[in-house]
Amino acid sequence: MAPSAIPNGTANGAPSNGTSTSTSSLRADDNIQRFAAPSRPMSPQPQHTLFHPKTRCFVYGLQARAVQGMLDFDFICKRKTPSVAGIIYTFGGQFVQKMYWGTSETLLPVYQNSEKAMAKHPDVDCVVNFASSRSVYQSTMELMEYPQIKSIAIIAEGVPERRAREIAHVARKKGVTIIGPATVGGIKPGAFKIGNTGGMMDNIVASKLYRKGSVGYVSKSGGMSNELNNIIANTTDGVYEGIAIGGDRYPGTTFIDHMLRYQQDPDCKILVLLGEVGGVEEYRVIEAVKKGVITKPVVAWAIGTVAGLLKTEVQFGHAGSFANSQLETANMKNSSMKEAGFYVPDTFEDLPAVLKKVYDAEVNKGSIRPAAEPAVPKIPMDYNWAQELGLIRKPAAFISTISDDRGQELLYAGIPITDVFKEEIGIGGVMSLLWFRRRLPSYAGKFLEMVLMLTADHGPAVSGAMNTIITTRAGKDLISSLVAGLLTIGSRFGGALDGAAEEFTRAYDKGLSPRDFVDTMRKENKLIPGIGHRVKSRNNPDMRVTLVTEYVQNNFPSHKLLDYALAVETVTTSKKDNLILNVDGCIAVCFVDLLRNSGAFSAEEAEQYLANGVLNGLFVLGRSIGLIAHHLDQKRLRTSLYRHPWDDITYMLPELAGKGAPGNEGRVEVDVK
Amino acid sequence: MSAKSIYEADGKAILNYHLTRAPVIKPTPLPAQATHNPPAKLAAIQFEEGDNVEGVLDRAEATFPFLLVPGSKFVAKPDQLIKRRGKSGLLKLNATWQDAREWIAARANKVQKVEHVEGALRHFLVEPFVPHPQETEYYININSVREGDWILFYHEGGVEVGDVDAKAEKLLIPVDLSQYPSNEEIAKGLLSKVPKGVHNVLIDFISRLYAVYVDSQFTYLEINPLVVIPNKDVTGAEVHFLDLAAKIDQTAEFECGSKWAIARSPAALGMPAIAEKTGKVSIDVGPPMEFPAPFGREMSKEEAYIAEMDAKTGASLKLTILNGKGRVWTLVAGGGASVVYADAIAAAGFASELANYGEYSGAPTETQTFHYARTVLDLMFRSPNTADGKVLFIGGGIANFTNVASTFKGVIRALREVAPLLIEHKVQIWVRRAGPNYQEGLKNIKAVGKELNLNMHVFGPEMHVSGIVPLALIPGKMNSSIKEFEG
């Protein structure tokens, strides 16, 4: 992988690099980059090369952020094609995933099984496996069945040790390099980045990982690999390759595997090893150095030196960081490495200085010739991140002022859901929060609940219930049946509430006496909405009306409109016994009393809510209970499709003089001459 | 999450239940036992701080009826991962239940010093005493390494077994179980010092023991002494695990959780069916596995609080109090960085003053960070206020994705709440952090330090991850040439 393999883009970093786009022929807003498959098989890489600037991989698991990070890295490294060939996601029904390639976009295929992915992309030899600790064993074993796969990075933490050992065993037999489990992965500057290694793009740019240096490192900890990137960038010409082998007790590959690769790779000049308390893998590197297999300078440190100084056993962050014997302690490792001729600092804080010294010596010897620094690439900032940093703003398309699900707790009009329950505000209280954005006094909440209870159902014969029943019997689902019923609600059915509120309010506000109101309506030949009942009368009162009236009279601070309506009733019932204030009228006027006189609403607000149809809302909400009940009832009874009997329909078709021929009876013929 | 020690009682229960059930890897020389083992007689008696000891013992009698069988003799011992209990006088042998009960009552909830560690005795195990001839005692140990599992076997068991690493016979069972040794190889590898007559019995037992080891995902198992008394025609044997220490792989919970649970269910332990007190539904047949803390490292209220918070989120929050009276406290982000900080503090000569080990990582929310920081700060103010004052490291590596500014908001909120105490306790605060948006985070914390008049030094990625530790602790290391974060 000579550096010339990295194409030099134009100075401004524009994506002029050999992609198969022809933007001119496409729509102006189509900013999608498409990548052609390689025209010929790639020439084989040397044995010691795990990743190179043409490495192509699959990401196993729908990890959009990690994939985007990899593509961004590829872009600033001026790769011609993205390192990710596709995503394998076994739960997916999705076929492509949209990603950014610089500022333009590209589509990555998403495969539901490995077999298809492998067949489609024979150039892929690496998998970044994001499967969970539960499923990673099975998926890794499956991936190793494909001979094209040469390396697999296992990100999951908490893989059972027995399974990790089995994976390592099979991998060794098949010659697959496993990185992990429990790792962030690794990075080859200028060539390939595994998953989330290196963190955000500004980290990567700060540590100059977009171009290769001369220092190869192997670290146990993924978190500390970031720190190593930083140290190496600050003290040398940069990272050549870095692998985090993972913090578990049995990583698939260990220090020695990668150190040997670095030794064989002529471009890697200095090796850095960051070990840890626990395990004995560092000793295999010591052995290799002692035997003269590794001859390049090794700067090393094992963290966890504190363990021996603590009184009791402490399990540090990593599963494997626990010393079972003297050999496994960090102190013993550090002294053994020093003895073997590694460059081991006195403390980890001194490591940068030691590394610098080793690097300067190599430069003086002429084995490292620092290359000229390329221009620092620019990477567009992600919208979300820019917003989090408060760098940008944009007008929102939607506004919500009643509920918020983003925080730790769901909020209803600013009140946390736990308080909603603690204070037992009930359905009425929740309605007042969500409909009116305020806490109404508890008598108001009770009143709302009362309305819901009273309007919940009115038997199967009314039009809404009928529609629901017929729809249910046609085999439709709950939502369709409910909606079929709800759609009948309007000025004739259920809509009396709105009309009543409007007429009574207008009359009252005009200062008409109840008798004047009734007279005016009669003159205009209008029925008074909310007055009259089919069977109930003054002597046979509607108990629902009585309940509401009594409640409101006893609990509302003011009920002027109800009093007015009751006076109107006195006028109307004197004409006909059944012209009583019915339940719709009663609820409507009481609700107006609530809006106007509870002190919780201004006059404008009250008008606004009425105009916006809040009364219909009450009816719809209440009656939904009943409509659902009718649907469930019909389902329970397993009623069949309803067909209305012919004899219940009067067929009255226009009849022509002289009945037509059979089949033509009743057709109206129009003479167009 | 890793290999964790378990109670002796739990280890024995798992062996007793699964020994006849776990599938053997290759056929053994003996036919499988016709019936499963009877319920294990293991009375695990647990005391909590402030418990009425006699009351707990009375309840134990009801839970474990075998304790009251007349004429029985028992062994009683604390079951808290204590090694060499016999030598510390923590073993009551060949006792009637009344004796054992008194012996436990005299020790329950009392602090005991074992070697150099002090801790309260809270968890006891009572089981039948097994008289047996000396020559039926063996030593067996299985432990896992990268290449496979080592079985160590020695023909003599007991406390005086000595250096088993040197003298026991060893056999490596490879990871690939298709390479499992034949019965002859097992005999050759492990039983060369055992009379031929009991070979079959022992091979059968070892194979079954190893099957349980694999099936229940042990990572370590030591039985010493193991007592194997063959029956007359040597077609089977009575096996007793007199003393057992084991670790299992906690990460295998999703594969083995149900096996661990059922072996420890009331039915498997011969408990009379007592109505569940709590009425709680557990996910398996039997209780979830418990992983006791090492002896003397009982979780404090604060540690338990952080552990509980940790369990409830995707973020990682860890806290271990090493020395509550220490002067050096840490509030470090990241698993690797937290170890590096502890190392650096020890290297500077302050290991004995290091008060806590812990870390927060994995993008905790501002609130979680606040509660974590508040907990550590509260503990810090409880340690004695000395003339030298205290040192608090607010450290961390270069974060990958955590928005440093937002996690620091939680830390800053905690600092604000306790600012007067920070001054009163003469706390030096040293800050080092980097990663996404660190500039904003460092600027904010620095501003708060100035505003509240705190003794604070702030550094960014130019400073080595734990570079602030020597600067803070070693006199003369900090000088004017070392630049702090400017903001």
Boltz contact constraints between the chains, C-beta under 6 A:
constraints:
  - contact:
      token1: [A, 134]
      token2: [B, 254]
      max_distance: 6.0
  - contact:
      token1: [A, 158]
      token2: [B, 1]
      max_distance: 6.0
  - contact:
      token1: [A, 158]
      token2: [B, 251]
      max_distance: 6.0
  - contact:
      token1: [A, 160]
      token2: [B, 217]
      max_distance: 6.0
  - contact:
      token1: [A, 160]
      token2: [B, 249]
      max_distance: 6.0
  - contact:
      token1: [A, 160]
      token2: [B, 251]
      max_distance: 6.0
  - contact:
      token1: [A, 160]
      token2: [B, 252]
      max_distance: 6.0
  - contact:
      token1: [A, 161]
      token2: [B, 219]
      max_distance: 6.0
  - contact:
      token1: [A, 161]
      token2: [B, 249]
      max_distance: 6.0
  - contact:
      token1: [A, 162]
      token2: [B, 217]
      max_distance: 6.0
  - contact:
      token1: [A, 165]
      token2: [B, 175]
      max_distance: 6.0
  - contact:
      token1: [A, 166]
      token2: [B, 175]
      max_distance: 6.0
  - contact:
      token1: [A, 169]
      token2: [B, 175]
      max_distance: 6.0
  - contact:
      token1: [A, 169]
      token2: [B, 176]
      max_distance: 6.0
  - contact:
      token1: [A, 196]
      token2: [B, 400]
      max_distance: 6.0
  - contact:
      token1: [A, 199]
      token2: [B, 400]
      max_distance: 6.0
  - contact:
      token1: [A, 200]
      token2: [B, 436]
      max_distance: 6.0
  - contact:
      token1: [A, 221]
      token2: [B, 336]
      max_distance: 6.0
  - contact:
      token1: [A, 223]
      token2: [B, 334]
      max_distance: 6.0
  - contact:
      token1: [A, 223]
      token2: [B, 335]
      max_distance: 6.0
  - contact:
      token1: [A, 223]
      token2: [B, 336]
      max_distance: 6.0
  - contact:
      token1: [A, 223]
      token2: [B, 397]
      max_distance: 6.0
  - contact:
      token1: [A, 224]
      token2: [B, 336]
      max_distance: 6.0
  - contact:
      token1: [A, 226]
      token2: [B, 397]
      max_distance: 6.0
  - contact:
      token1: [A, 226]
      token2: [B, 398]
      max_distance: 6.0
  - contact:
      token1: [A, 227]
      token2: [B, 397]
      max_distance: 6.0
  - contact:
      token1: [A, 227]
      token2: [B, 398]
      max_distance: 6.0
  - contact:
      token1: [A, 227]
      token2: [B, 465]
      max_distance: 6.0
  - contact:
      token1: [A, 230]
      token2: [B, 398]
      max_distance: 6.0
  - contact:
      token1: [A, 230]
      token2: [B, 461]
      max_distance: 6.0
  - contact:
      token1: [A, 250]
      token2: [B, 146]
      max_distance: 6.0
  - contact:
      token1: [A, 303]
      token2: [B, 339]
      max_distance: 6.0
  - contact:
      token1: [A, 303]
      token2: [B, 340]
      max_distance: 6.0
  - contact:
      token1: [A, 303]
      token2: [B, 343]
      max_distance: 6.0
  - contact:
      token1: [A, 304]
      token2: [B, 339]
      max_distance: 6.0
  - contact:
      token1: [A, 305]
      token2: [B, 343]
      max_distance: 6.0
  - contact:
      token1: [A, 306]
      token2: [B, 342]
      max_distance: 6.0
  - contact:
      token1: [A, 306]
      token2: [B, 343]
      max_distance: 6.0
  - contact:
      token1: [A, 306]
      token2: [B, 346]
      max_distance: 6.0
  - contact:
      token1: [A, 309]
      token2: [B, 346]
      max_distance: 6.0
  - contact:
      token1: [A, 309]
      token2: [B, 351]
      max_distance: 6.0
  - contact:
      token1: [A, 312]
      token2: [B, 294]
      max_distance: 6.0
  - contact:
      token1: [A, 312]
      token2: [B, 297]
      max_distance: 6.0
  - contact:
      token1: [A, 313]
      token2: [B, 294]
      max_distance: 6.0
  - contact:
      token1: [A, 314]
      token2: [B, 320]
      max_distance: 6.0
  - contact:
      token1: [A, 314]
      token2: [B, 357]
      max_distance: 6.0
  - contact:
      token1: [A, 316]
      token2: [B, 339]
      max_distance: 6.0
  - contact:
      token1: [A, 317]
      token2: [B, 335]
      max_distance: 6.0
  - contact:
      token1: [A, 319]
      token2: [B, 2]
      max_distance: 6.0
  - contact:
      token1: [A, 347]
      token2: [B, 347]
      max_distance: 6.0
  - contact:
      token1: [A, 348]
      token2: [B, 340]
      max_distance: 6.0
  - contact:
      token1: [A, 349]
      token2: [B, 464]
      max_distance: 6.0
  - contact:
      token1: [A, 349]
      token2: [B, 466]
      max_distance: 6.0
  - contact:
      token1: [A, 349]
      token2: [B, 467]
      max_distance: 6.0
  - contact:
      token1: [A, 349]
      token2: [B, 470]
      max_distance: 6.0
  - contact:
      token1: [A, 389]
      token2: [B, 437]
      max_distance: 6.0
